[in-house]
Amino acid sequence: MIFTIQQIADFINGKIEGNSQVLINSVGKIEDSKSGDICFLANEKYIKYTYTTKASAIIVGTSFKVDKSKMITPVLIRVEDPYSSFSKLLEMYNKKRYDKTGISKHSDISENCKIGENCFIGSFTKIEDNVIIGENVKIHSNCYIGENVIIEKNSIIFSNVSIYHDTKIGAHNIIHSGSILGSDGFGFAANNNKFNKIMQIGNVVTKKNVEIGANTCIDRATMGSTKICAGVKLDNLIQVAHNVEIGENTVIASQTAIAGSTKIGKNCMIGGKVAIAGHLVIANKVKIAGQSGVASSITKIGSVVQGPLAFDIKQFQRSYILFKKLPELFKALESNKNIK
């Protein structure tokens, strides 16, 4: 993909200082960019690189002042907010990269599927009966799409994703490689020292603007739906069990596991390696620090918790200071009271 600086400046509403016809073919970091790259300056710590970078163009703020004793070789594009402008440029660059259309002759698609306009379906992808795919959906190679799945417009399914039957994927979703949606929930009933499988007949539903990281697994509901609400962002390697509900705009970091039927509120932030027990309720705007264990519901909006059995983060941190001092406290106590 090649653009002139003029095209880029028009896109981000910037003012050019230099040759507007210089060609840009990639993006980079200001400290190690090469010719043909465009980068940005949003932090004063990186000003020194504006005079040494090999980038062809730099997006800078309107208030940036050039040191006249030094030479800047890249073309400058002045904008109100370099960071947001560069983010907008990255979004466009990424969209162009994945803006493929067409259906591979090596895919296997049932005849009774409905596929919208401008879709892409890669090689060796299997699409079963009664699937409905909206416009501009991109499904990459080696994916499996089960019966009765619905994928709404502008969603991207990367390679090696498995979407089981009856799953509903909202618009503008991004599902990364290796993820599995709709696998059976972990449901078994004990019977004479044996465990009999409980059939999982529900589904998974994701709403709009959801992103699911690589190798994340979301189990289908026993009955009803496992629900991932609008704006949720899930990192890689997350386990979401059957009948879990995750509220709007909640973000969850890698290696977190959520047991069955737990309801997580809106705008929560959950760190990595968090374990959340089943049948709990987590209130809106709760923050859970990494490596915490949540064994009971958190009902106070905006709570911030931490710990193996998580509680208020400030209390946990004060307790941890005491925990670190336990050996010396014990020695002092033993010395004073002659404890054996």
ABEGO torsion letter per residue (X at the ends): XBBBAAAAAAAAGBBBBEBAABBBABBBBAAABBBGBBBBBABAAAAAAAAABABABBBBBAABBBBAABBBABBBBBBABAAAAAAAAAAAAAAAAABBBEBBAABBBBAABBBBBGBBBBBGBBBBBGBBBBBGBBBBBGBBBBBGBBBBBGBBBBBGBBBBBGBBBBBGBBBBBGBBBGBBBBBBBBBGGBBBBBBBABBBBBBBGBBBBBGBBBBBBABEBBBBBBGBBBBBGBBBBBGBBBBBGBBBBBGBBBBBGBBBBBGBBBBBGBBBBBGBBBBBGBBBBBGBBBABBBABBGBBBBEABBBBAAAAAAAAAAAAAAAAAAAAAAAAAGBX
